């Protein structure tokens, strides 16, 4: 099952709360809905040619219309929500995807609906801790991006608001939503290894092919992973190992792996950002982050590896914070996040995850690297929802003094 690819393609985080208009990111593209509206104009036909049945089909296919301010809206009953959201006039987004995508998504929402958006980029663990401290009086309205394990913990603590989104009908599977509507998936990412091919060749060390290979002493000091306390990526690694090997064996695997880990970064994408430079030789994380380093930053020395005995995947999500100040704008954000107007901005802004709605265009570059979104293990989301926090505590306890001062939080 091993898939290893080496492609040489020619090609910071903002922690203050800022308005989208001042983010400095590239301007959002013209909404796809505007183009669709123009293309949807029917050619002249005779009465005979336009049968009643054909007219009904056209009505069913025309799922979008353009409002006076150019915003894309669903035909069935979205106008009332849009007006209520506009009356609130503001939205605060905590984003756990990459900064560039977050900025573009927020800017486009503001452009579409005329609602002022403020955003802050935080890791999923930071968002979870923040809303736990605020305990039902959140300073933000919605959460955008980042893997679902922390979302599930927050939902279990009563910190997310359930909402039955109309655009959830476009999700390709119920796998990509919480059954009670506490979160909805917007993308899917595959967990694997990113390695610096040149550095391994220089050291005479072969590339790891599977999870067990990472325990070999020859990788001591070469591996980077993210912080179990702050990064959803690392939480997924814990759950993956426990589901793959069993509870005790999975925790022991992570204790053994720790002996070879040089750095635990705060953010899940941290390892990928240091592989191309050679500071990190083997990074554990989501392979789409490796694609970003190859395609956007020109690091042709990175190989992407899917573990040979199987791996898991993240569902990047979005959700509403319970008790938020702008509930209607928050609901409108969820509808927006489940539309091409939002998710297609990912690939345009350096994020190459697979998309999970049926009316959006998949990023072709992900397939070009041989990544198969279906070639993953059957991840137990319910177990992760119930036990992630307990598993983290157990791993940190098992690591003991080895964990002291090694887990980055800045």
N, C-alpha and C positions, 0 to 999 in steps of 0.2 A: 504494500500500500504506500510505500515511501514515494514521495514526490519531491524532487529536489530540482530547483531551477536556478540558473544563473543568467540574468539578462542585464546587459549594460545598456541602459537607455539614456540618450542625451536629454538630457532634459532640456515678550515671550509671554509665555502665558500672561494674560492680563488678570490680576486678582482684585483690582478695584472695581466697584460697581460703576458701569459706564453706560451711556446711552448709545444705541446702535448707530446713530448718525455720526458719532465721533469715534468709532472704533478704529478707523484707518484701514479696514479690510477692503478688498476689492468690491466694487458695487455689485449688488445682486443683478442677475440676468432678468430681462423682461419676462414677466410671468408667462408660463406655458399656456395658461388659460386664454390670454389675449390672442395668441396665435391660433388656438383652437377655435376661438370665436370667428376669426376671419375665415378659416378653412371650412367652417361648418355652413357657410352661406350656400344654400342649395342653388343649383343651376335651374333655369326655367324649364318646366316640364308641362306637358298637357295634362288635362284632367284625367284622361284615360291612363296615362303612364303612372300617375301618383295614386295608387290604390289606397284604400283605407288601411289595409294591412301594412303597407309600406310606410305610411305616415305614422302608424303606431310604433313601428320599429325605430324610425328616426327619433321619435320622442323618447323612447327608452334609451337610445344610445347617447342622446344629448344630455349628459349628466352635469354639465357645467353651463353657467351663464355668467356674463360680466355685469357687475353692478356699476352704478354711476361713477364711482371712484376707481374703477378698473380692477376691483378685487374679484378673485375667482370664488364662486359660491356654488354649493350644491343646490339644485332646483328645489328639492323637497324640503321645505321648512327651515332653511338656514338663514333667511333674511332677518327673522326676529332675533336670533342669537347674535348676528352681526351688529344689529342696531343696539342691542343691550351691551355688547362688548364696547362699541364705540362710545356709548354713554359713560362707561367707566373710564375710558380714555388712556389707560396705562396698563402695562404688564411687566412683571419682573420674572426673569428666567434665570434659573441656575442650570448651567450646562456642563455636562461631563464628557461631551465629545470634544474633538479638537477645536481650538480657539477659532481657526479660520472658518470652519463649517458653522460653528455657533454664531459667529458674527454675521455671516451671510444669511443664515436662516432668520435671525432676528431682524436684520435690515429689510429683508424681503417681506416679512410679516408687517412691519411698520409701513412699508411702501404700499402693500396691498390694501390694508385696512385703515390706515391713518391713525393707528393706536401707538402711542409712544412706548418703546420697549427699552428696558434696562436689562443688562445681563451681566453675569459673573461666571467665569470658568473655574470650576472646582472639581476635584476628583469625586467619585461616587461616595467614597467613605467620608469625605469632608461634608458633602451635602447631607448624608445620613446623620452625622454627628450634629450638624447645625440645626436641622429640623427637630432632632431629638431634644436639643437644649431649648429650643423655642416652644416645644410641647403644645402644639395646637394653635399657636399664634405666629405663624410663619412670616418671615420678612420677604419671602419669595412667593410666587404664584404657581409656577410650574417647574418641573425637572425635565431636562432634555438631554438624552444620550447617556451612555454608560451602561454597563451590563446589569441585568435584572436582579442579581442576588441582593444587593443593598435595597433595591426597590421592594423586594419581597419582605425584607426585614421591616422596612418602614410601614408597609401595608399591614403587617401583622401587629405592629404597635399602634395602629389606628391613626397614622400620620398622613395617609393619602386619602383623597376623595374619590369615591367610585363615580364613574361617568360612562354611560353607554353611548359611545361615539358612533355617529352615522357612518363616517368613512371607514370604520372598522370592517364594513362589508367587503372592503378591498383587500383585507389581509389574506394571504395565500393559505393560511392554516391557523387553527385555534392555538397552535403552539406559540404563536406570536402575540398573545394577549393574556392578561389575567382573566380568569373565568368570571370574576365579579366586576371587572372593569376598572381595577385600581391602576393598571398600567397597560400600555399598548406598545408593541414592537415597531421599530422604524427601520432596523437593519439587523444583519446577522454577520458575525465575524468568527473566523476559525482560529483556534488556539494552536500554536506551534512554536517552532524555533526559527530565529533569524541569526545567521552566523556570518562572520567576516571570513570569507574564503581565503583571502590572501594571507591573513595572519595565521590561520590554522595551517596552511601550507608551509609558511615560514617556520613554524614550530614543529612541523612534522607530525601533526595531530590530525586524525581523520575527523570528519564531521559526524556529530551524533545522529543516529537514525531513529532512536526511540527514547522513551522516557527513562528506561533503565540505564541507557548509555550515559546519561548525565551524572550518574553516581560514580562513574569511573574516576579514579584519582587524577588521571591526566587532564581532567577539566577543572581541577582545583584552582580557584581564583580567576576563572574565565567566564563564569556565568553571572548574569544579572537577572533579577526578578523584581517585581514590584512589592510594595509593603502590604502585608495581609490586613493591616488595620485601616489603610487609607484608599486602597485601589480595588475596584470591583474585579479587575483582571486577576489579581492575586487570590481574591475570595473564590473565583471560579476555579483556579488551580487547586485550591484546597478541596473543594467539592468534587472536582474531577478525579483527584487521586483517591479520595475515599470511596467514590462510586466505582472506580476502576479496580482497586485492589482490596476493598473492604476497609472497615473503620480503623482498626489497629494498624494494619499493614500500610494503609494510606498515610496515617500520621507518621509512622516510622519512616516511610519514604521521604517525607518532607524534612524530617530530622536529618536523614542521611544526605539529602540534597543540600541542606544548609552548609555542610562542610565544604562544598565546592562553590558556594555563592560568594561573590566579591561584594556586590552592592544590591541593596533593596531600595528601589526608587519610590518616591511618593506616588507618582502617577503610573498607570498601567502602560502608557506609551513610552515611558522613560527609557527602558532598555533599547527599544528600536532606534531611538534618536542618537544612540552612541555606538551602534554597531558599525556603521559606515566609516567612522573616524578611527576605529580600532581600539577605542577606550574600553568598549564591551566587545568580547569575542563571540559569546553565545548569549543571545537574549531570548527570554521566554515571554511570549506575548501574542497579540493578535497579528496574523500575517498581513492583514491589510495595512497595518502600520509600517511593516517592512516594505510593502509596495510603494507607500508614500515616499520613503527614503530613497528607493531606487528611481522611481519615475520623476518625482518632483525635485529631489535634491541631488540626483545624478550619481548615487553610490552604486556603481556596477559591480562592486566587490561583495555584495550581500547575496547569500543563498537563502531561500525559504524552504523549510522542511516541515512536512506533516508527519508526526510520529507514526511509525510503521504499524504499531498494534492498536492504533486508534487515538482519537482526541475528542475534545468536546467543543462547544461553540457558545458564544454569547448571543443574547438577544439584546441589542441596544434599545432602550425604551424611552417613553415619555409619560409623565403623570402629573396630576394636580395635587398640590399640597392642601390638606384639609384645613379649613379655616382661613384660606387665603383672602387677600383684600380685594381681588378682582376676579371673582368666580366666573363671570361670563366671558371675559377676555381669556381666561384660562381654558374654558371649554372650547372656545374658538381656536385657541392654539392647538389643542389636541386634534381637532378636525384638520387644521392646516398641516400638522406634523404627519398626518396620515394621507397626504396628497403629494402628487408629483411636484407641485410648486415648492415644497420643502425638501423632500428626500433626494430629488435629482440635483440639488445644490451640493450634495456631499462630494460626488466625483468631480464637480467643477471647482471644489475647494480642498483638494488633496485628501479626501476620505473615500476609500475604495471598498467599503463594505458591500455585501450583497443586500439588496433591498427586498422587503417582504410584503409589498403591496402589488397587486396584479396590474395596476395601470401606470406603473413607473418603469422607466428604462433602466435596465441593469448596467452597471459600469463594466464595459467590455474588457478593460485592462485586467480585472480580477480573473476572468476566464482565460485570458492570454497567459497568465502565470500558472495555469493548470489547477487552480483552486476549485474544488467542487463543493458547493454549499450543502450537498446531501451526504457527503462522505464523512460523517461524524457519528459519534456514539449516541445512544438514546439517553440524553441527559435527564435526570430526575429533578425537575424544577420544584416539585412539592417537598422533597427531602431537603433541598437547598433552602426553601422558604422557611421550613420549620427549624433547621439546625445550623445554619451558617454561623450565627454568633457563637453558638456552643463550640463548633468545630474550631473557630479562630482561637478561642480561649484555650482549647485543648492543645492546639499546635504551639501556641506561645508558651504554655506551661511546659510542654515537652522539650522545647528548645532551651528553656531555662536561661542560664547566664550567657549562652551563645547568642541570645537575641539582644543583649544589652547594647544600647547605643548604635545599633546597626541598621535600624529601620528608619529611613528618611521620612520626615514629615514636612520639610520645607523644600 
